[in-house]
Amino acid sequence: MAAMSDVNPSGGWWVDPGFVAFDTETTGTDPGKDRIVTAALVHFRHGAPVSTREWLIRLDIPIPAASTEVHGITDEHSRLHGIDESAALTEIHDHIVTLGLPIVAFNATFDVAMLNANLARLRIPTIDNTPVLCPYVIDKQFDKYVKGSNQRRLMPTIQRYGLAFDDGDWHGAAADATITGRLFLAQLDKYDSLGDYTPESLSANTAAWRDQQEAEFQAWLARKRAEEFGRT
């Protein structure tokens, strides 16, 4: 339960004014060198998506084959149908700032870091003061004992919350952003205490939970290494 200073006086339904679900597909996983290939922002209001913006970016670097296998975008498609990278990222920045709503992203640490690194590279202001909410971290915090390999990925996670997804749309930025928004709403419905937070306090708590989860994971790895060393 949130501290009293963090409780939202509206009774938990701060999501009614809305939030923006965000997803990217990229050339790789390193924000320091990789680029955004496609990005999507889906505005949710009163528990439903009301508008979607999606960008396909024309890149001046090759898209690795392994990345194309994930999202389906080739160099040729990017060059022929994409828009200028600086123009696209400026639009994404301006859309987020204009809406002024919390960002919801699955594994938000990656998507927001990728966005900000690419904004900074093109000398576009970064997104720094917007609350960021991560259903991936929330799931790990409230459902700690999920069994099975890779069960924290997006597809098995949404299935655990009773959500369906069209396999044909998988790994499209707009589709992934939309299902992420629906996942967040399902979490709010399942875990009543989430509604007690303001967007800002939930964002801060999500960041703290993420750091704690990472520390626990590193401690687990250290124990496993010690056990393996002891058996050698």
Order of alpha helices (4+ residues) and beta strands (2+ residues): beta-beta-beta-alpha-alpha-beta-alpha-beta-alpha-beta-alpha-alpha-alpha-alpha
